[in-house]
Amino acid sequence: MRSFEIEKTAVNSIVPVRPMDGLPDEFRSMRVGDFIDSEDMEVHIRKGKISMRRRTEDFVATLDYSQYETGRCIASSSSVPVRGRKSEYIDDIRQMRCEGMTQEDIAFELCMSQSYVSRLLRDYDGR
């Protein structure tokens, strides 16, 4: 993958190809530009992938955009309900790990630190 710049006019037209049924209504039709314009949006750029996260009272929504040297682009979205305590995310964390996600990527999607993800995995899977 190559590094790339965000050109708002280019990425604003991108909508995830498969909108997920579980996404909250306010995120379902959101475009990349809508995330970029949000004051409460956070960006994480790593290894040719841009992840944008926005948190509401009820959900954490993430939009991922990857571009490859061949010109292939992938956009995907996900959302996770906000839990009362971070330790309640252990089932989500286990599933994300099984899907091959790194602890750093899991932490970003769930609004917690990588070290906390590591600790939860150690504490709950070590039993």
N, C-alpha and C positions, 0 to 999 in steps of 0.2 A: 504494500500500500504506500501511496505517497501522501505527503502532507498537503493540505489544501486550505484555501481561504474560504470563508463564508461570504458569499455575495448575496446580500439580502434579496435582491430582485430575482436571482436564479433559484434560490432555495425556498422562497416564499410560495412557489407554486407546487412544491412537493407535499403530497399527503401520503401517509403510510398506505401501502397497497392493500393490506388486509386490516381494516379497522376491526378492533376486537369488540365483541358484544358487551364485555364487562366494563368498558371504559365509561366513566361518568359523561353525561350529555355535554358538559362544557368542554371536554377534551376530545370527544368523538370526531368532530369535524375540524379540529385545530390544525393549522398549517405551521410550518417551521417559523415563518415570519411572526405568527401570533405568539409563539414561545419567546422569540427574540425580543419582541416589544413588551413582554411582561416584566414588570418591575421586580417580581418575586422569583424570576427564573434564574437558575444556576447552570453554568456550563462546565463540562469536563471534557477536555480534549486529550486523547491518547492513542497513539499508534494508528493514525488515519481514521479515527472514529470520533465523532462529536456526539456527546450525550447531553441533552438538555433536560433539566428537572424542574418541575413546578409543584409546589405543595399547597393544598387547600386544607380546610379543617377536616375533611373527610377522606381525601385521597392524596397519594403521591403519584404524579404522572411523569413518565419519562419518554422522551422521543430520541431515538438513536438514528444517526445518519452516518453511513460509511461509503467511501468512494475508493475504488480500486484503480490501479494503473491502466487496466484494460478499458476503463470508462464505466464499468458496472457500478451501479449505486444501489444501496439497500437502505430503506427507511422502515423503521418499526416503532411501534408504540406499546407501552404497557402502563398499567396502573395497579397500585396496591392500596387497600384500605388502610387508613391510619389506625394503628393499634394503641391500646391504653398504655402498654409497657413494651419496651424494645424486645424483651425476652419472648414476647408473643409472636415474633417474626420467625422463630426457629424453623417452622415447617416450610415457610417461603424460602428461607436461606438454604435448607437442605435440597429443595427442589431446584433452586437456581444453581447450586453446586453440581447436581446431577446433570444439568443442562450444559455444564462446562464453563460457567461464568467464574471469573476470578473473585476473590474476596473484595478487592478494590471496587470492581464493578457492582457487586452486590451491595456494598456499603453505600455507594452513590445512589443507587436506585431506592434504597430504603432509608436514606437520610441518617446514616450513622457512620461511625468511623470503621476503618478496616480492622483495627485492633479489637473493636467490640464484636464484629462478625467472627473473628478468629476465636475470641473468648467464648462466645455462644456455642460455636461448633465444638470446641474443646469440652465445655461444661456439659452440654446436652448429649453429645455423641460419645463422651467418655464414660457414660453411666452403664 
